[in-house]
Amino acid sequence: MDIKDPRLHKIAIGVLVVVVLVIFWHSRFYSQYVSELDQKQARYEKLMTELNQVKLKAKSLKGLQEEYEQLLERYDKVQMLLPSEKQVAQFLMQLHTASARTQSRVIELAPKSERSKDFYKIADYEIKFNGTFHEFGEFLASAANFPFITNVSEISVKGLDIQTRKSEKEKNFDDMTLEAKFTLSTYYVKEGQKLAGIQP
């Protein structure tokens, strides 16, 4: 190899020009675009992470919406059993229907003072009832099937004496054998505990 060979000079100059061009390209273009490319790569990764988080939230949101709808259905069912206000008219209508269905007599109906619990109130009624043992059982079964929650307590049952049974039979053409006194309780939600304006 001869250092004075013009071909070797051309190759050396060509390699030198290529190296200078690569250095120029790297310093002027590539390094600027590398930092921009790194920024875009970091932004892309951040967006992908956010997208995955949104997908997870969307899945959990769908689950929450389904759970919310199920809870609303349950609330509607409970609301039928536990009305949002005292329903005296409906209570009296149900009581009359139960009495007529069993062919018994509600002689006395006296409201007692209301009691308050956690989120509901209890309206108690003292009831005096005349009828047969079978009619009393049917009446209690009817009260248990009212479309709202009821509870019977403080039951006192006594047989009617013969004189009262005869006078009752003459009045009603029916053989009344017992007199029952009991407390019938109905329930409703307190004013401040109502869930208003629920929309699915």
Secondary structure as GFF3:
##gff-version 3
##sequence-region A 1 200
A	DSSP	alpha_helix	6	25	.	.	.	ID=ss1
A	DSSP	pi_helix	26	30	.	.	.	ID=ss2
A	DSSP	alpha_helix	31	81	.	.	.	ID=ss3
A	DSSP	alpha_helix	88	102	.	.	.	ID=ss4
A	DSSP	beta_strand	105	111	.	.	.	ID=ss5
A	DSSP	beta_strand	115	116	.	.	.	ID=ss6
A	DSSP	beta_strand	120	131	.	.	.	ID=ss7
A	DSSP	alpha_helix	133	144	.	.	.	ID=ss8
A	DSSP	beta_strand	150	159	.	.	.	ID=ss9
A	DSSP	alpha_helix	162	172	.	.	.	ID=ss10
A	DSSP	beta_strand	178	189	.	.	.	ID=ss11
A	DSSP	three_ten_helix	191	193	.	.	.	ID=ss12
###
